[in-house]
Amino acid sequence: MSRRYWIGVASRDHVRRGLAGGFAQLCHGKAAPLRRMAAGDGLIYYSPVLSLEGREPCQRFTAVGLVADARVYPFRVSADFEPYRRDIAFWPAEDAAIRPLLGQLSFIADPARWGYAFRFGHLEIGRADFLLIARAMQATLPPSLLREPD
């Protein structure tokens, strides 16, 4: 089975929590998007805003890595919130603005309406788009990923 590549959408503050804990949480804690991914798949986070409660735009790719294993698990955050998570091996990377990449990303059908692609909070992208974004983030990519054929 070949590796697949994904984008998850979350506020930058939530992505930072995931980076610190080595996990991904998508679509307000739903399990289904996490189950679509397999161990070894690539994941990039796009952050439209800096914080969930705020409206200050971020519009950057904010984390990149590989799905660490097959486990999707619930994690109790509070008495009334138990989202699902998945472990991610994140790579060192810098945030990268989306706007300079809009004309190069194949999953953006219309650069004038580029935000539409992110509306569901989780989307599959191609390897070339994944590598383009990861390079824009100056990510430390594993050599095996660079050798993988299209």
C-alpha positions in Angstrom: 0.0 0.0 0.0 1.4 3.4 -0.9 1.8 6.4 1.4 -1.0 9.0 1.3 -0.8 12.7 2.1 -3.2 14.8 4.1 -3.9 18.3 5.3 -5.6 18.9 8.6 -7.1 22.3 9.5 -6.8 23.7 13.0 -6.0 27.0 14.7 -2.3 27.7 15.2 -2.7 27.5 19.0 -4.2 24.0 18.8 -1.5 22.9 16.4 1.1 24.0 18.9 -0.5 21.8 21.5 -0.3 18.9 19.1 3.3 19.6 18.3 4.2 19.7 22.0 2.3 16.4 22.7 3.2 14.6 19.4 -0.4 14.1 18.4 -3.0 15.1 15.8 -6.6 16.0 16.6 -9.0 16.8 13.7 -12.4 18.2 13.1 -13.2 19.0 16.7 -12.0 15.6 17.9 -13.8 13.3 15.5 -12.3 9.8 15.0 -13.3 9.3 11.4 -10.7 11.7 9.8 -8.0 10.1 11.9 -9.1 6.6 10.8 -8.8 7.6 7.1 -5.0 8.0 7.6 -2.6 5.0 7.9 0.7 4.6 9.7 3.4 6.3 7.6 1.0 8.7 5.8 2.1 12.4 5.7 0.2 15.1 7.5 0.5 18.9 7.2 -1.5 21.3 9.3 -3.0 24.4 7.8 -4.0 27.1 10.3 -6.5 29.7 9.0 -6.5 31.6 12.4 -4.1 32.0 15.3 -6.6 30.9 17.9 -9.9 29.0 17.8 -11.7 31.8 19.8 -10.1 34.7 17.8 -10.5 36.0 14.3 -6.9 37.0 13.7 -5.7 35.4 10.5 -2.8 33.1 10.4 -3.1 31.6 6.9 0.0 29.4 7.2 1.0 25.8 7.2 2.1 25.2 10.7 3.2 21.6 11.2 4.3 18.6 9.2 5.1 15.0 9.9 4.2 11.3 9.5 1.5 9.3 11.2 3.4 7.3 13.8 1.2 4.1 14.1 -2.2 2.6 13.5 -3.7 3.7 16.9 -6.6 6.1 17.1 -7.5 6.7 20.7 -9.8 8.9 22.9 -8.2 11.4 25.2 -10.1 13.0 28.1 -9.5 16.7 28.0 -12.3 17.6 30.5 -15.4 16.0 32.0 -17.4 16.8 28.9 -14.8 16.6 26.1 -13.0 13.4 25.0 -11.6 14.0 21.5 -9.9 11.3 19.5 -6.2 11.6 18.8 -3.5 10.0 16.7 0.3 10.0 17.3 2.4 12.0 14.8 6.1 12.1 14.3 6.5 15.8 13.6 9.6 17.2 11.9 11.4 20.4 12.6 9.8 23.1 10.3 8.9 26.7 10.1 5.5 28.1 9.5 4.9 28.9 5.8 2.4 31.4 4.3 -0.1 29.8 1.9 -0.5 32.8 -0.5 2.9 32.5 -2.2 2.0 28.8 -3.0 -1.5 29.3 -4.3 -0.7 29.1 -8.0 1.4 26.0 -7.5 -0.9 23.8 -5.4 -2.9 21.3 -7.5 -5.7 21.0 -4.9 -6.5 24.7 -5.2 -8.9 24.7 -8.1 -9.5 28.5 -8.0 -6.8 30.7 -6.4 -9.4 33.5 -6.0 -11.5 31.1 -3.7 -8.6 29.1 -2.2 -10.1 28.8 1.2 -12.9 26.5 -0.1 -10.4 23.6 -0.3 -10.1 23.6 3.6 -13.9 23.7 4.4 -14.2 20.2 5.7 -11.1 20.3 8.0 -9.3 17.3 6.5 -8.4 16.7 2.9 -6.2 14.3 0.9 -3.5 15.9 -1.3 -0.9 14.6 -3.7 2.7 13.8 -3.0 4.0 16.7 -5.1 1.8 19.2 -3.1 3.0 17.7 0.2 6.6 18.0 -0.8 6.1 21.6 -2.1 4.5 22.7 1.2 7.1 20.8 3.3 9.9 22.5 1.4 8.3 25.9 1.8 8.2 25.1 5.6 11.9 24.3 5.4 11.1 20.9 7.0 13.7 18.4 7.8 12.5 15.6 5.5 13.6 12.0 6.0 15.6 10.7 3.0 13.2 7.8 2.5 10.4 10.3 1.7 12.6 12.0 -0.9 13.4 8.7 -2.7 9.8 7.5 -2.9 8.5 7.4 -6.5 5.4 9.4 -7.5 
